[in-house]
Structure formats: C-alpha cells, structure tokens
C-alpha cells in the first residue's frame, strides 16, 4: 500500500523524469515487455532516473534506476519506526 508520504515524494520528482517513466511504462505494457526497478544512492546533486535500453525495446526487459543524492537522505528515530529512511526530493 502506498502511503501519503510516498505520494508526496513521487510528486516532488522532476516532471520530465516522471513523463519519461510514464512513457516507458506504457511502452512496456503495450509491447508485453518486462520492467525492473532499482533505487540507488549516488554522489550527484540532483535526482536522476535512468531508463535502459534507449530506444525502448519491443522484447526483453526495461530497467529503471532511480538515483537519489546521498546528501538528501535522512534517518529518523522519532517517527515511531526506528531507522525509517526519508529521501528529500528537490531540496
């Protein structure tokens, strides 16, 4: 189940990246192509979404990797869930 905090996080992604992801998901659905999703921390300053291969295939697998800047990761023990991780987007 997606929580409101997760919707807020997704809504804060750069619009161009969300649009590229939307198109890749529609392409995968229309062409019966599998999708794999990964999330990684990285040392860059801004969020990145990497979608490969490019151009999108008509068979095989599309891989989506979300890159979050390490500088925007927070760990909280005050939320009631010890060690819960937050990633601030566009901050």
C-alpha positions in Angstrom: 0.0 0.0 0.0 1.4 3.4 -1.0 1.4 5.9 1.9 0.7 9.6 1.6 4.3 10.4 2.3 5.3 8.2 -0.6 2.9 10.1 -2.9 4.4 13.4 -1.8 7.9 12.0 -2.6 6.8 10.9 -6.1 5.0 14.2 -6.8 8.3 16.1 -6.0 10.3 14.2 -8.7 11.2 16.4 -11.7 8.2 16.3 -14.1 10.4 15.4 -17.1 11.6 12.3 -15.4 8.1 11.3 -14.4 7.0 11.7 -18.0 9.8 9.6 -19.4 8.9 6.9 -16.8 5.2 7.1 -17.8 6.1 6.6 -21.5 8.4 3.7 -20.7 5.6 2.0 -18.6 3.0 2.5 -21.4 5.5 1.1 -23.9 6.2 -1.9 -21.7 2.5 -2.6 -21.3 1.7 -2.2 -25.0 4.6 -4.5 -26.0 4.5 -7.0 -23.2 8.0 -6.1 -22.1 9.1 -6.7 -18.5 10.3 -3.9 -16.3 12.8 -4.0 -13.4 13.1 -1.1 -10.9 16.1 -0.2 -8.8 16.9 2.6 -6.3 20.5 3.7 -5.6 22.2 6.5 -3.6 24.8 8.4 -5.5 27.1 11.4 -5.0 25.5 13.7 -7.5 23.5 16.9 -6.6 20.1 16.1 -8.2 17.7 13.2 -8.7 18.2 11.1 -11.8 16.1 8.5 -13.5 17.9 6.1 -15.8 15.9 4.1 -18.2 17.6 1.5 -20.4 17.8 0.4 -23.1 17.3 3.5 -25.2 15.5 3.3 -27.6 12.9 1.1 -25.7 12.8 -2.5 -26.8 9.8 -4.5 -28.1 11.0 -7.6 -26.2 13.3 -8.3 -23.3 13.4 -6.0 -20.2 13.4 -2.3 -19.5 15.4 -1.4 -16.4 14.6 1.8 -14.5 17.1 3.0 -11.9 16.2 5.9 -9.6 19.3 7.7 -8.3 18.9 9.8 -5.1 21.6 12.2 -3.9 23.2 10.9 -0.7 23.1 14.4 0.7 19.2 14.2 0.8 18.9 11.1 2.9 17.6 11.4 6.5 17.3 8.6 9.0 14.8 9.2 11.8 14.2 7.5 15.1 11.5 10.0 16.1 8.8 8.7 13.7 7.7 5.7 15.7 9.6 3.4 13.3 13.2 3.3 14.4 15.6 3.8 11.5 13.0 4.9 9.0 14.7 6.4 5.9 13.5 9.6 4.2 14.8 10.9 0.9 14.1 14.6 0.3 13.5 15.4 -3.4 14.5 18.7 -4.9 15.6 20.2 -1.6 
